[in-house]
Amino acid sequence: MDDKVFEIIAKEAERQESTIELIASENHVSSAVTKAVGSCMTNKYAEGYPGKRYYCGCENHDAMETLAIERAKKLFNCNYANVQPHSGASANIAAFFAFMQPGDKYASLVLSDGGHLSHGLKINISGKYFEPVHYPLIYDESSSDFETIDYDAVRDVCLEHKPKMLLCGYSAYPRIIHFDKMRAIADECGAYLMCDIAHIAGLVAGGVHPSPFPHAHVVTTTTHKTLRGPRGGLIMTNDEEIATKIDRAVFPGSQGGPLMHVISGKAVCFGEALQPSFKDYSKKVVENAQALAKGLISRGFRLVSGGTDNHLMLVDLRDKLPDNTGKEVAVWMENSGMIANHNGIPKDPRPPMQTSGLRLGTPAVTTRGMGTKEMDKIADWIDRIITSEGNTDIQNKIRKEISIFCKDFPLPH
């Protein structure tokens, strides 16, 4: 055994056990997922697809990939699934190349308003090889829909630019996405509708967020986050012709051999998400997010769009801390035993590495068994940290409180 490697792993296990994970894109997988990902399935090359491999000795890998595919199809009620993408970004790029040629236009939400870097950031392949045109949020503060998707503007952008594809699904958007409205706009302007549900996949699977099917031409997602599986990607569709294009775009278009140990973990994850208990988990994720949001609002914090419908929220720190950044606050929280990430907010005057906001999420704390009562306690800790404006004595005191608190909510392993 490599003592240095496993010493680091042990330290990471202790960090996870003794801190509160509030990053919206992170979760704690089951011991079964961990076991599958760490299995002998990692030893085999399996280029190609089940029944059509370029290597011999793949009968068990064919069986495993087929199991993962069938479970994904049942979970999301779709006809076709590709479980080979290595990540959500890999899934997005494969979908882009299945539908578009370099230089083609597509419509998306800009990163600074809650989109994702793989949705058109200029230094990302999605912004270098294709031409993104961005639709806005509602920026009118007097509107009851302030800081939500402006569907009328989405339509205007698409009718003006005639994009090949309309992309929806976001990384920092706390409200319900109306996939039916997006499909109507896509049909009107002659575009494909692509839905990236990486953040909300588990909520969709659990029935607490509307499904992108039957509206989407193609759906991409990660398999971690709210879905609570290994880090990886997934692409789905109901169209046989599109499925063929997707398969070719993944292999050999953008990847070589699949990571069969990760696909094994995906199969476990999909199986877990098909259990009745996962619906209860998904419901509690949203309940906890809304309880945390309520606790923060009651303590004087402003949340982007005024709250949340899903698993995450964006905290605008400018009223509380006009002279401090989201990055500073995230460090204060980490010192106190809570892990979050600084995040831009709509029309943020600060650069991405500083920001005026925090993104908070409840998938991981819900996995640990915390409920709405604990969310109010977390809101109080956050308020104490921020009100103290970086006081290290306060941070150290809260760190001890959280270390004791976490012992009542052991990780699922």
Buried (B, 14 or more C-beta within 10 A) or exposed (E): EEEEEEEEEEEEEEEBBBBBBBBBBBBBBBEBBBBBBEBEBEEBBBBBBBEEBEEEEBEBBBEBBBBBBEBBBBBBEBEBBBBBBBBBBBBBBBBBBBBBEEEBBBBBBBBBBBBBBBBBBEEBBBBEBBBBBBBBBBEEEEEEBBBBBBBEBBBBBBEEBEBBBBBBBBBBBBBBBBBEBBBBBBEEBEBBBBBBBBBBBBBBBBEBBBBBBEBBBBBBBBBBBBBBBBBBBBBBBBBEEBBEBBBBBBBEBBBEBBBBBBBBBBBBBBBBBBEEEBBEBBBBBBBBBBBBBBBBBEBEBBBBBBBBBBBBBBBBBBEBBEEBBBBBBBBBBBBBBBBBBBBBBBEBEBEBEBBBBBBBBBBBBBBBEBBBEBBBBBBBBBBBBBEBBBEEEBBEBBBEBBEEBBEEBEBBB
